[in-house]
Amino acid sequence: MAVQRVVIGVDSSTQATKAVAVAVDTGAVLGEGRAPHTVSTAAARESDPEQWWRAFNEAVRRTGHADRAAAVSIGAQQHGLVTLDAHGGPVRPALLWNDVRSAPQAASLVEELTPQWWARRTGSVPTAAFTVAKWAWLCANEPQAAARVAAVRLPHDYLTERLTGTAATDRGDASGTGWWTPDGYDEDVLRRVGLDRALLPKVLAPGVAAGVVRAGTPLREGALVAAGTGDNMAAALGLGLEPGVPVVSLGTSGTVYAVTRGRPQDPSGTVAGFADARGDWLPLACTLNCTLAVDRIAALLGRDREDVAPGGSAVLLPYLDGERTPNLPYASGLLQGLRHDTSPGQVLQAGYDGAAYSLLTAVDDVLRAGGEPVDPSVPLLLVGGGARGAAWRETVRRLSGRPVRVPAAQELVALGAAAQAAGLLTGEAPDEVARRWGTAAGVLLEPVERDTEALERIRETLRAAVPLLNPASGSAR
């Protein structure tokens, strides 16, 4: 009887590390593990990278298959700035994607070089989320710390290097830094922000292994380690995503993306022109406020997150952490349109609507940015933690007017990483592995009539409220 081959895929996200052990031949999930992270609150959004490493080891161990895995791969939160000293230790806590203190630096970079320049050169117009803005913030605000930096990594790079000893990244995650182009690292950008190219990891081609597992971890020494990638790129692999199929992901952040054959270049900044982990492109729009923001509103109202009610005139823009789409980094939440007969359930539903609005209005933009046709009959793939909630599913159906498919598979980032690891063993492309595993299969929800009245109410409120929401800039992209 043939020995079952096992791989492990890892998702090192904002709040926790998740790991899945998967049978290479069937895609069956054989074991799962999880370990939490701590993130600072208030204005800063920071994490100690050392805790990611501890959580990685714990989550992998809890799968029960660490010593059997023939290969492993790590997907992780995008954009985070990990700064290491000459001994490989963190200089300071990592600046995470949702830390908006770097908004002034992002605005200065865009003003200096123009949105058109950034879109043409790197594919994206930087916001506070991008690593290039975070590095500029560090240099401006903590110059002594910046002077001690001997290596700059993204979260998945850091973990891969701890695992293998190799300083490597992939094109997908690198494309979210603001200093990567299809031709490699951009010397003009690096020079403008005072970053030495020698501090950055090598960008590996798709399908190339980063190395092998070193001694001292729960994993088998010598097991292959894939290059890994960013969380959105890993989720696209986990779905076996083919060009032109839009995905809406509902998690701590909200994202809408699609694999495209054309390279996106959106000077408006709505769509980030990321690369995918295979060799194509992954245009993406992202919001900072999604499931956590709506859960916070539910808690303030003293209601269960599913306890919504239809109707009403309220508009709630839940920009509790500032916002990325639209680009309002200094914003806070805004509630407008209350009446005597407005119910708590209607306010909560308005929170769902406000969180989903920017994502769903960006679906067509994402497809067009990559040169793919816009076909409303193609189902949206709805993924992430929010996709398991009835209120989220119905909000997406009502505001999109499209059919919605909810894949049964969970932990798609970790599954995508597992597919990447499996490809090292089988020679298949990771998305082909995922399609063979059937990861995108799930219930199909038929379309309902689009709620254009709610969409228009949100649009008009947002248009009128921009100066109030973003007083530091007075405008939004």
Secondary structure as GFF3:
##gff-version 3
##sequence-region A 1 477
A	DSSP	beta_strand	6	12	.	.	.	ID=ss1
A	DSSP	beta_strand	16	23	.	.	.	ID=ss2
A	DSSP	beta_strand	29	36	.	.	.	ID=ss3
A	DSSP	beta_strand	46	47	.	.	.	ID=ss4
A	DSSP	alpha_helix	49	62	.	.	.	ID=ss5
A	DSSP	beta_strand	71	76	.	.	.	ID=ss6
A	DSSP	beta_strand	82	84	.	.	.	ID=ss7
A	DSSP	beta_strand	94	95	.	.	.	ID=ss8
A	DSSP	three_ten_helix	100	102	.	.	.	ID=ss9
A	DSSP	alpha_helix	103	113	.	.	.	ID=ss10
A	DSSP	alpha_helix	115	122	.	.	.	ID=ss11
A	DSSP	alpha_helix	131	141	.	.	.	ID=ss12
A	DSSP	alpha_helix	143	147	.	.	.	ID=ss13
A	DSSP	beta_strand	151	153	.	.	.	ID=ss14
A	DSSP	alpha_helix	155	164	.	.	.	ID=ss15
A	DSSP	beta_strand	168	170	.	.	.	ID=ss16
A	DSSP	alpha_helix	171	174	.	.	.	ID=ss17
A	DSSP	beta_strand	180	181	.	.	.	ID=ss18
A	DSSP	beta_strand	184	185	.	.	.	ID=ss19
A	DSSP	alpha_helix	187	192	.	.	.	ID=ss20
A	DSSP	three_ten_helix	197	199	.	.	.	ID=ss21
A	DSSP	beta_strand	202	204	.	.	.	ID=ss22
A	DSSP	beta_strand	209	212	.	.	.	ID=ss23
A	DSSP	beta_strand	224	226	.	.	.	ID=ss24
A	DSSP	beta_strand	229	230	.	.	.	ID=ss25
A	DSSP	alpha_helix	231	238	.	.	.	ID=ss26
A	DSSP	beta_strand	247	250	.	.	.	ID=ss27
A	DSSP	beta_strand	254	257	.	.	.	ID=ss28
A	DSSP	beta_strand	272	275	.	.	.	ID=ss29
A	DSSP	beta_strand	281	287	.	.	.	ID=ss30
A	DSSP	alpha_helix	291	301	.	.	.	ID=ss31
A	DSSP	beta_strand	315	317	.	.	.	ID=ss32
A	DSSP	beta_strand	334	336	.	.	.	ID=ss33
A	DSSP	alpha_helix	344	361	.	.	.	ID=ss34
A	DSSP	alpha_helix	363	369	.	.	.	ID=ss35
A	DSSP	beta_strand	380	383	.	.	.	ID=ss36
A	DSSP	three_ten_helix	385	388	.	.	.	ID=ss37
A	DSSP	alpha_helix	390	400	.	.	.	ID=ss38
A	DSSP	beta_strand	404	407	.	.	.	ID=ss39
A	DSSP	alpha_helix	412	426	.	.	.	ID=ss40
A	DSSP	alpha_helix	430	437	.	.	.	ID=ss41
A	DSSP	beta_strand	442	445	.	.	.	ID=ss42
A	DSSP	alpha_helix	452	469	.	.	.	ID=ss43
###
